[in-house]
Structures are given as C-alpha cells and as structure tokens.
Amino acid sequence: MQDILHIVVQAFLRMKKVNLNPSCMFVHQNVSDVTAGEKNMDGMRLLLYTLDEMTKLAAKDEVFDADRFSDVIAFDVQNDVKYFAQLWDGSPPMAPPNPNYCENIEELKNTIISQASKSDGMKLTDLQKRVQDLWEASLNEQFVFSFRNSLEISAYRRLETKYSKWTWSLRSAMMEIGNKLHNQIENETINEVNQRDLQKELKQKSDEVTKSMSELFEKDADKDILIQWKASFEIKIIELQENIVRETKRKLNEILQQRDLKRKVDEQRTHHENTLLEKSKELALKHKDKTNDEETLKREFDVFWKECVKKITTDSAPIKDIDILRDVKELLSDIHESVHVDTWKNIRDIFTVPSYAGYVQFKRSSGVTGHVIHVYRTVKEKFVSLLSNEDETQIRILISDVTNQTDNTIISFNISKMGYNKSCIQQLTDYIKAKITEYEERQVKYVFKREFFIDLVFSIFKRANKTFIDQHRMFREANDPDLYLKKKKREYYSVFQKYCKGATSAAIFGEIICQKLKEPIEQSVYRQTARDLAGEMRSNCPSMNGNRSNLEKHILKRLAEEENFTKYIKYIHYPRDHFKSFIRDEVSQYMRDKFSVSVELKMNQNIELLQKKIMTAAHESTQHVQENGGDVDVWLKFFTLKLSDVLMFSVKDFSGVNHGDVDDFKLLEDVIRKELPPVMSDISREFSTGSFDEKLDVNNRPDEILIDHFCQCCWVQCLFCYAICTNTILNHIVDHSVPFH
C-alpha cells in the first residue's frame, strides 16, 4: 500500500496544475482485538512517518514545496485510518457474523459520505472520467513505474551521481597517467606502451573506487534498495576502466608513431636555434670592447639577426595559411567530374534541413507506397515523397555518427604537432563515402542521391573548419621559421649581451636552459591548469557536478529560458552537438566569472609547483655530478631525466649547443635559480592576456575534457519523441532506456 502511495504522490506532484484535491483512507482488516489499540497507535505513527519521509523525497525530486503527506493528499491519521474486526465471530463455517465488523462498515460508510458531501457534487460518470485521466497520466510517468516507489527513485539517482564521480576520478587519474607517459614518449625515455602497464598505473585509483562502491552498497542507509543494482554497476565500472585504458593506449601509440615523423621537423628547428647561438657568440667576441655602447650592440645584433633569419627562411619555405573548404571543393570536383561551379551555390547545411526526403531515390522494388506518409508539390511543380519518421530518424543517426567519428579522426591527425596535409581531406571523404555505402547496403527502400554525399561532406568540413585553422595556427607558430624566430629574438639578444660582457660558459648555458624550458613549462602548466579547471567545475558548477541526466536538466532549463527555436531544433535532432556547445559555453562563462579568484590562482599555483620541481632537479643534478663525477653532459642527462615525467624536455634539445667547457655546476644551478622566475612571470603574464585556449591543443582543453567525460555514452533516440537513451556506456549490451518520453 505504501509503495502504491509513493507512486501516487509522485504522480500528483507532477500533476499539480490540474487542480485535483485528492484524499485517501486506509482500511486494515483482521486486526486482533486484544492488542489492537497499542499496535494500531504504533502502526499509525510509523505509517505517518514513512509517508511524510516519502513525500519529502518526492517533493525534493520534483522541486515542490511539501513537507508532509497531507500537503499533497488530504489525510488525517486519526480519522482516516480504519481498523476492521474479523468478519466472523468464531471459526467458520458455522460462526455468525461479527457485530463489530458491521459497526466498522457503518462507520466507514458514514465517513465516506461525510467527506463526499463536502465536494462540489461530482457524479459517478465524473468520477469515472477522473480515474481514467489519473490512470493515463500515471501511465505516461514511465520513470515512476520503472521503480517500486520514490525511495527507489531517490536511491537510484544518488547511485547515478556517485557513479558519475567514480567515473570522473578514473578518467582524471588516467589523464594524469597519459600526460606523464606523453612527456616520457616525447623525451624518448620510453618507446613502448602496453595495456598491462596502464592498468598497473591505474590500480591505486581503481582500488579506491572499488572500496567506495563496496562501502555504498554495504553500509549505506538504503543498502537494501541499492543491492539490486550492485552487479550491473560493478560491470559498468569494469567496462569503463577497460575502455579508458584501451583508448589511452591507442592515443599514446599514435603519439609514438607521430614522434618519429615529427623528429625531422624538430631537428631542423634545433639546428636553426643552435646555429644562431653559435653565430651570436662569434659576433659577441668581436664586440667585447663595446659592452658599454648599448646602441651600437643593438644595431650590430639587428643587422646580424636580419641576415641570419633571411638565410634560414630562404632555405626553409614559409608555412602558408590553409583553406580547408577550397581543398574540399577541389577534391570533390576531381572525384565527381560533373560537379561544376554552380553546385557550390546550392550547397545546403545538412544539419538544418527540415527533411531528408529530397536526398533519397526510392528503389522500384521497395514497395515504397507503404512507407510514404504524404506527397506534396514543390514550387517547381516536382513531386517529392516525404520519408517516414523512422527513416528520417535513421538518416539523422547516420549523419550524427559520421560527424562524431570525423571529429575524432580530425583530432587524431594531431595537426598542431604534425602539420596539415591534403591527404587528411581525402581520408575523411573516403570514410564518409564508405559509411554512406554501408548504410545503403542495409536499406531495401531507397538509396541516396549524389547531393547527399556532397552536402554532408561540405557541412562536416564547414563545421570543422575552425578546428583545422586553430590547429594549423599552433603548428605554424611553432614551426614557421619567420614567426618562430621573431618570438625568439629577445631571448637571443639577452644571450648575446651576456657573451659581450664576458659571462662564463656556465652562466650562458644556464640562461639557454631557461630559454629552452619556457615552451615545455608553458605547455605543462597549461595542461595541468586545464585539468584542474575541469575538476573544479565537476565539483562547483551545478550543471557539471552530476551525471549526464543532471546536465540535461540544466540544458532543458536553459532552452526554456532562452526560447531560441533554432537551439531547440539542434537539441532535438542533434543532441550530442547541442551538449558539446552547452559545455563549451559553460566553460567559457566559468572562466570569465572565476578568472581572477580561481583560474589564474590555479595557474600560478601550478607555475610555483613546477618551478620548485625544476630547481630540485637542478640541485640534485649538481649533487649527482659532485658525488659521482662526470661532466656537463652527465649533469644535463640527469637533469632532463628528473623532469621527464612533467616536461617534454630532453637532452636532444641541446644537440649542437657548444657547452663542453661548462664545469662550474654550482654557478649553473645559481643561474637557473635567478633566470627561471622571469620566464615563469612571462608565462603568467601571457596567460592573463587570454591566450590559454589558443596555446592548448584540442585534446587538453577543459571543455574537451568535460565533453569526453559526458559525451562518451549512448546517443540513440526514441523513434517517436527523440528522447535520448540514458545508458552511460557506449555500445551497451542491455536495452536502450528512456525514462522520460
């Protein structure tokens, strides 16, 4: 009875706008006459307490102001709970009827009539209609009926929230592990990544999650309710761990492959840097007698720098800007000879078309008449068949899946490190074509016209254009000789001045080390700050501190507040894209609102922590050489090895730098201690100017970290209302689940 009332209260809270004023009455039969009074009073108190607690939970769930059961359903525990005596006075079949039972019946009848007399004269036909309305409304509350009562609903939602925290802690730990191994790969301290090692690295966090799960299922106040989901959630956690380990291994192996391809570019850049250092040293020796004439030194250095840069940029062709959409047009024109200039004027954004009917050609043998809903005439007097809702949904799912996979592939190209190549376009268009062909082979009713492929390809690349451009800009800034050397001029002039003033080799080498540390420090600090920011938003931002269902609640609220019809359409037809946009907006807003009090603070904390690690590494390297003997190469190898977990910084960065005469390691350590803080200040200053997102590669941005956490799940939609499957695991083996339609 209580379980049924839980459901009824939930339904009435949902139906609070229909102006129903329900009441209820409990009737208990076969209560022993001897102990009835005492037991009945205890029973009533327990009943009232249980109903009130259940109401509080339901009201909190529905954001409704109700503290007691009687706030929702009229109920007086003293008068609306009836205890009936036994029907027979003695043992049947010869026992007469019990007079007390008859009195209980009479009392109940009078109470019902008394309460009914206060109503507005509802007829039995009205009552029938009310019951029917209530029944239909309750049937529409799918989520309520998927559980026994509101206590189960509340317990399950708490479990989901806990699950979201467990998964985030595992993902966060794996990001840390991945970042450490990424640094080691770039520094060439490891040449292989296997799954067993990753699982071993994750074991500590995995054990913590397992312990937390056990405590919840064994010690929680609702453990008897939660136990029914224990096995399924344990399986989910195991599958998640396997997925993130597998994905991290894939990404790191891609980095290993790309490292070998990237080595040539790095060697060329290092060669340019070291050539400039040696030539600036030679120039400084010529002008040692002019150390007090700052103007002459500056003029001589400018002439020298201009000549060197000219020679380097002549030998190395500049990296040009890219035009993705132009390359796509050229490629499609080569593939489809019939595609001419006018075709590009008629390109449609496939993500905004109201129907895909114009893209399909029905097969003659498909029996299409059974699937066509309606036929209408266009302005040009052509007949176009409207697809069924199911067909429209299946095409939309195809577009969404292809788009998502294409986005992931673009990220895997790692253009910011490897550079852009037109073969990327070819690879993606081939993939899109293959997915369309695969879809058509499963279809019996229709095939796609050529326009579908062209519009889909162009729409996808138009959306991805900014990602390509941002990644290419980062690659160009790091590798274009002209742009790169412009950024380095001030640093080289500082070294030149020190050479002129007769600084020792140790002092010069210490400054060179600090200069070469700047970019690795910047990337490391930016990545760590991005992860910290994502973690803070998971704790403090209301839309991000729960699971995907909680995030969707905030998305729906925002949609209702903005009343933007276009955004509704995007949410309904392309929910994953809308979720991504919402997360990006939330991160941008959070960074604007919390920049000085949180974001910048975290950045400076990470800078300070990294500075301490660098100075510790320098001190330990000096101690190592003093205790064990060795030259500057031994010192440098030990120094870079100590930092290999936290920085992409290795001995190969110094190939070609003449430092063989450095022998004062204490002075070298002191110079690093002196020159490192200004480098850190430059990084902090650049961060405060808003270059945070621009200098982070797409995988390490806080919005992408959160997107990866929330969007790696099932996106199948209900064929009728487009509600999203709420299963948090991609490619789950159980049925799709949509609590709210």
N, C-alpha and C positions, 0 to 999 in steps of 0.2 A: 504493500500500500504506500509506504514512504517512497519507494523507488518511482512509483507511478506519479506521486505528487511532485517529486523532483522535476520530472519531465513537464508536468502541467504548469508549475511555477515558471520554468524556463520559457514555455510557450506563451504564457500570459505576459511575461515581461517583454517578450518580443512583440506582442500584440497590444501593447499599452495604448495605442492610438485608436483602437476600435470601440472604446468606451464600454467594455463589459465590466460588470461588477460581480464577479463570482463569489460564491460562498461554498463551504463544504462541511460535511458532518461525518464523523466516524461511528461505525456501529460494530461492536465486538460481541460475538455470541459465545455461549458455553463457558462463561466465567464462573469459577467456583464460588458459591455463596459464602463459604466460611471465611476465606481470606480476601474476598473481592475488594473491600474498602481500602485496605492498606496497599494491596498490589495495584489497584486502579489509580491511586494517587501517585505512586512511584511511576507507573506507566505513563500517566498524563504528563508529569514533569519531564520525563525522558523524551516523550513524543514532541512536546513543545520545544524543548532544547534542540532536538535534531532538526525539526522543521525550520527553526529560526537560523540555525547554522547553515543549513542548505540554502536558505533564502539569501543570506549574506553572500555566499559564494556565487550564486546565480546573479545577484544584483551587481556584484563587482565585475563579473564577466560581461554583463550587458550594460555597464556604466549607467546604473539606475539607482535612485535613492530609496533603498528599502533595507530596514534592519530586522524586521520581524516578518514571519509568515503572514500575519494578519494585515501587513501593509499591502500585500498583493491579493490575498484571498481572505474574505471576511471569515473570521474564525475565533471562537471563544472556547478555550479549552475546558471551562467549567460546564458550559451548557451544550456544546456541540460534540461532545464525546459521550456516546451511549453504550452502556454495558447490558447486554441481554442475558437473562437467566436461560437455563436449559429449556427446551421445548417440552420435554416430558417430565412429569413428576414421578420419578421412579425408573424402572427398567422396562423398555419396550419389549414385546408388542402390547401388553395389557395395561401399561401405565397410562393414567389420564393426562391431559394437557396441564402444564404448569401455569397456575393463575398469574404468577409473577411475569411470565413470558408475555401473557396477554396484556398486562399492565404496561410492560415495556413497549409493546407495539402501539398501544393507545397513546403513550407519552410521545413517542417518535412522530406519530401521525399529527398530533396537535402542534408539535414544534415546527414541523414542515409547513403545515397550513398557516401557522402564525407568521412564519418568515415570508411565505408566498403572498400573504395578504398585504405586505408592505411593498410589493413590487408594483410595476405600472400596468398590471393586468395582462401579462403575457399568456397567449393561448398555447394549447398543445402543438398546434401547427408552427407557431413561432419558435417554440422550444425545439421542435424537430429541426427547423432551419438553423437555429443557433448551434445545435450539436453538430450538424453537418458542416457548418462554417469552421467550428473549432477543430473538427476532425481533419478537414482539408488543410487548414493552417498548420496543424501539428505534423501532418504527413510531409509538408514542404520543409519542415525543420529536420533535414536529413541528419545533421550532426548530432542533435539531441538523441535521436533514436539509434545512433551507432554506439551509444553507451547506455549503461543501465540507468544512470542518474547524473545529476550535476556534480556530485562528488567525484565521479569518474572523469567527467569532463575537466574539472579543475586539476585533478591529479595528472591527467594526460598532458594537459597544457604545461604544467610545471615540469613534467618529464621532457617535453619537447624543448623547453627553454634550457634545461640542463644539458640536453643533447647538443644544442647549438653551442654552448660554452665548451663542452668536451671536444667537439669537432674543431672549434676555433683554436683551442690550446694545442691540439695535434698539428693543425695546419701551421700555426705560428712557430711551433718548435721545428717543424720540417723546413720552414722558410729560413730559420737561423742555420740549420744544418746545411741546406742548399747553398746559402750565401758563403758559409765558411769553405765548403768544397769548391765553390765557384772561384773564390780567391786562390785556393791552392792549385786549381787547374790552370788559371791564368799565370800563376807564378811557376808553373811546371814542377811543382813538388809532388803531384800525383798524376798518373797517366791512365788511370782506370777507375771506374765507379761501378760497383756491383750492388745488387739488391740486398744481399745479406748484411753488408756494411751499413747501409742506410737504416735497415731495421734495427741493427745493434745500436746505432746512434739515437734512434727514436725510442728505444726501450724504456728509458727512465720516465719520459713523459707518458708513454703508453701505460706503464705500471701505475702512475699517478691517476690516470683516467680510470683504469680498471678498479683501483681502490675506491675512488669516488663513486663509481657506479655501484659497487658492492654495498657501500655504506647507505646509498639511497634506497636500494631495493631491500636491504635487511634491517635498517634502523629507522627509516622514515615513518612518520605517524601514519601515513597512508600506504604502508608497505603491503598490506593485504590486497589493496586495489592495484598497486603498481606491479605486483609479481606477475600478472598475466602478460605484461609486455617485456619482461626481462629478457627472454630468449631472443626476441626479434631485435631489440635494441643492441644486445651484445653482438649479434650478427652484423648489424649496421656499422658498428664501430670497427669491427674487424675488417669489413669490406672497405670502409673509408681509409683505414691505415694502409691496406694493400694498394688502394688507388693512388694515394698521395706519394707513397714510396715509389710506385711504378712511374708516376708522372715526373717526379723529381729525377729519377734515374734517366728517363728519356731526355729531359731538358739538359742535364749535366753532360750526357753523352753527345748531345748536339753541340754544346759548348766545347767539348774536347775536339770534335771534328772541325768546328769553326776556328779554334785556336790555331790549328796548323795552317789553315787558309789565311788567317789574319797575320801570321808571323812575318810574312813578306812585307806587308804594309808597315808593321811596327819597326822592322829592321831598317827600312828606308827612312822613316821618321827619326829613329835614333841616330842613324848615320848623319842626317842633316844637323841634328842638335849637337852632336859631338864635334862635327866639323866646325860649326860656329864657335864652340867653346875653345877649340884649339887655335882658330884664327884670331879670336878676340884676345887670347893670351899672347899671341905673337905681336898683335898690334899694341897691346899694353906695354910690352917690353921696349918698343920703340919710343913710347911716350912717357917713360918713367920720370923724366926730368920735368914734366909739365903737370905734375899732380896738383898744383895749386891753381892752375888755369882751367877752371871748370868749363868755361865756354869753348875753349879750344878742344878739350877732350870730347865734349858733346858733339861738336862739329865733325871731328875726325871719326867718331864712332858712327854717326849718321851716314857719312859717306861710305864707310866700310860696310855697314849694315845693308845699305841700299844695293851695293854691288853684290854682296853675298845672296841676298834674297832674290835679286834678279837672276843670278846664275842658277839657284835652286829651282825657282819657278819656271825657268826655261827648260831645265832638264825634266821637270815633272809637270805634266799638263794639269791645269786647274780643274777642280771638280765642278761641273756645271750643275745648274738647277735642273730639276726634273719636272716633267709634265705627264702625270700618270694617265689622265683622260686622253691626251693626244696619243700616247702609246697604245692605249686600248683601242682607239679608233683605227689606228694604222694596222694593228694586229687583226681586228675583226674584218677590216677591208681586205686584208690579204687572204683570210680564211674564206670569206664569203665575197666572191668577186662581184656579185650583184648588189652589194652594199655600196651605195653612192652617197654623195654629199647630202642630198635631201633626206636620207634616212636619219641623220643625226638631228634634224629639225623636229622629227616626230617621235624622238625617244620619250618614253613615259617612265615616271618613277614608279617602279613596280610595287613599292611599299605603300603607295597611297591610292592605287586604282581600286574602285569600289567592287569590281567583279573581274574574274579572270576568264570569263566566257569568250571574250574576243581573242584570246590567245590559243584556243583549242580548235582542233579539227576532228569532228566525230567520225569514227570508223563506220563503214556501211553495215558491217555485220554486228554492230554493238547493240542493236535493239534500243537505240537512244531515246525513242519516244517515251519509254518508261521512266527515263531519268530527267527529262526536260520538264521544268516546272512551268515555264511561261515563254512565250515568244513575243518580241516587241520589234517595232520598226524604228531604225535609226533615222537621223536627218537625211542621210544619203540613200534612203529607201532600201537599205540592206537588212535582211532578216538575221538576227543574232539570237542564238539559243542561250538561255540562262542555265548555268550548271546547278545541280542540286546543292543544298547546303553542305552535304557530306563531301562532294567533290571539291567545292570551294575551300573547305577546311583542309583537305588533304594536300591541295596545291599550296596553301598557305604554310602548312607544316614543312613541305619540301623547301620552300623559299627560306623559311626560318632556319632549318637545319643546315642548308648550304651556306647561308650567310654566316652563321656561327662558326662553322668549320673553316670557312675562308678567313674570318677574323683571326682565328687561332693560327692558321698557316702563315698569315702575314706577320704575326708576332714571332713565329718560329724562324722566319727569314733573318731576324736579328740585323736589320738594315743599319741600325746605329753603329754596329761594330763592323759589319761585312760590306756595307755599301749596297747601292741599288743596282740591279741588273734587269734588263728587259725580259730575261727568261722567267723572272718571277710572275710576270703577267701571263706568259704562255702556260706556266704550270697551273695557275689558278683557273684560267679559262678552260684548260683541258679537264680539270677536276669538275668544274661546273657542268660542262658538256656531258661528262661521264655520269654524273648524278641524274641529269635530266633523262638520259638514255635509259639508265637503270629504272627510273620511275615509269617511263613509257612502256618498258617491257612487262611491268606488272599490271598495266592498265588494259582493259578489254574494250573500253568505250571510246577513248579519244587519244590523240597524240597532240603535241604542241606545235604551233606554227614557229617559223624561224624567228619571228619578232619576240617570242618569249625568251629565247636564249639571249638575244641582243639586249633587250631591256633589262633582263636580270643581271647580266654581266656589267652593263654600264651603271645600273643602280647600285650594285655592290661596290664597284670601284669609286663611284662618286662619294659614297659614304665613307670609304676607307681612305679617301684622298688625303685627309688631314694627318692620319697616322703615317702614311708614306712620307709626307712632306716633313713632319716633325722628326721622324727617324733619320731621314736624309740630312736634315739640317745638323743634327747631332754628329753624324758621320763626317759631314763636310767641315764643321768647326774643329773636329779632332784631327782630320787628315789632309785637308786642303793646305798646301804649304804656305800660301799667301796669308790666309786667315789665321793659321796656327802660329806663324812667326810674328804676326802683328801682336798677338797676345803675349808672346814670349820676349818681346823687345826690352821691356823694362827690367825683366829679370837678368837678361844677358848684360845689360848696361851696368847693373849693380855688380856683377862678377868682374866686368871689365875695369870698373873703378877700383875694385879691391886689388886686382892684378897690378894696376898702375901704382897703387900706394904701397906695393911690396908686401902684400899679405902672404902669409905662409901657405904652403900647399894644403895643409890640414884645414886652415880657415876657409880657403876657396872650396875645397871638397865638401866641407860641412854645409856651405851655402848651396852648392849644387845638389846635395842630397835633399835639402829642404825644398828646393825648387821642384825637383822630380817627385817629391812626396805630395805636392799640392793637389794634383788631379786625383791620385788614388784616395787621398784623405777626403776630398770633396765627394767622390762617389760613395765611399764607405759611410760617411756621416749622413749623406742624403738618403741612402737606402735604409739605414738604421732609423732615421727620423721618420721616414715613410711608414715603416713597420710599427714604430711606437705610436704614431698618429692613428693608424688603423686600429691598433689595440685599444687606444684611449676612446675612440669612437664606439668600439664594441661595448665599452663599459659605460660611457657617459651620454652618448647620443640616443635619444629614445627610439628612433626608427631602426637603429643598428644593434641594440643591446639584447635582441631576442633571436628568434628563428625567422625563416622566410615568411611565415604566416604573420608574424608581428610586423615585418617590413611591409607586407602587402596591405595591412591595415592602415599604415601611415600613407602609403601610396594612394589608397582609395580616399582617405580623408583629404589629401592634397588635391586630388582630382575634383572632389566635391567643392572645395574652397575656390579653386581657380575657375571652374566651369568653362574649361577650354575643350571644345568639342573635338578638335584635332588630336589632343592628347588622349581623350577617351578612346578614339578610334585606334590609336597606336597601342594603347594598353590592351584593348580587346583583341586586336588581330596580331600584334607582335609584342606580347607581354615581356619577353626576355629583353628586348631592346628598350622598352619603357623602364624596366627595373634598372638597367645599366645607366640610363640617362638620369634617373632619380638618384641613384647612388652617387654619380659624379656631381650632381647639383648639391647634394647633402655635404659631400666632402669639401667642395669649394666654399660653401656657406660656412661650414665649421671652421675652415682655415681663416676665413675673413674675420669671423666673430672672435676666434680664440687665438689669433696670431701672436699677440704680444704676451698673453698670460699663459699660453700653453705651447703652441707650435715652436715659437722662437726659443722658449725656455728649454724644450726638449733638444732642439738643435744645439744650443750652447752646452748643454749637459753632455751630449754625445761628443762634441768637439773636445771638451775638457777631458773626458774619459780616454779618448783616443790619443790626446797629447801625452797623457800620463803613460800609456802603453808604449808610445814611441820612445819617450825618454827612458823608460825602464829597459827597453830593448837596447838602446844606445849604451846605457850604463853596464848592462850585463855583457854586451859585446866587448866593451873595453876590459872588463874583469876577465873575460874568457881569454883574450889575447895576452893580457899581462900574466895570467896564471899558467897558460898552456903554451905560450909562444905563438908566433905567427906574424904575418904582415897585414897590410890593409885589405888584401883580398879575403883573408880569413875573417877579419873584423866585419867586412861587408856581407860575406856569406852568412855569418851567424846573425847579423842584424836583420837581414831580409827574411831569414828563416823564422825568427821570432815573431815577425809581423805577417807571415804568410797566411795566417788564419783570418786576419782582419783587414788586410790591404792587398790590392792587386799591385804588388811591388816586388821585383826580383833583381838578382844580380845582372841579368841580361839588359836591364835598363841602363847599365853603366858601361856596356861594351863600347870601346873606342874612346872612353874618357881616360885621359892620362892622369892617373893618381898613384902611380907606383912609388913616388918619393914621399908619400904621406907616412909619417912614423910617430907623430905625437897624437896618440889616441885620446888622451885626456883633453887636449885642446879641441880635437874633433868633436868630442861629446859636449864640451862647453859651447862651441859654436852652434851646434844643433839646438841646444837649450836656449840660446839667445835668438836665433833666426826663426825658430819654429812658431813662436807666438804671433809675429806679424803675418805669417802665412795663414794661421788659424783666423786671425782678425779679418783678413781679406775674404776668406770663405764665408764667415759670419755676415760680413757686410753685403756680399753678393746675394746671400740667402734672403736678407731683409729687403732686397730690391725686387723680390718676386720671381727669381729665376729658378725656383725649386722644381716645379714641374718640367720646365724646359730642359733641365740637365739630367733628369731621371729617365732611364729607359722605361718603356711602357710596362714591362713586367714588374717593375719595382715601385710604381706609383701607388699611393694609398688607396685611390679609388679602384684601381685594378686589383689590388689585394682583396678588397672587400667584395668586388664583383666576383672574383674567383671563389670566395667563400660562399656567397649567397646564391650564385647562379649555376654552380655545378650540381644540378639536380634535374628532375624530370620536368619537361615543359609541355607535355601532351595536354590538350584541352578537350573539355567536354564538347561533343559534336553539336549539342543543342544550344548551350549558353556561353561556351568558350571559357568557362571557369578552368583554372589551371590545376593539374594534378598536384597534390600536396606532398607526395613522397619525396623525401630529401635526397634520395640516391638516384643517380642517373642510371638508366637501363636496369631498373629494379625488376625482380622476378615476380613479385606479387602484383595483384591487380592495381590499376590506377585508382586513386582515391580522391574524390572531390566532395568534402564535407558540405560546403555551401554552394548551391547552384543558383 
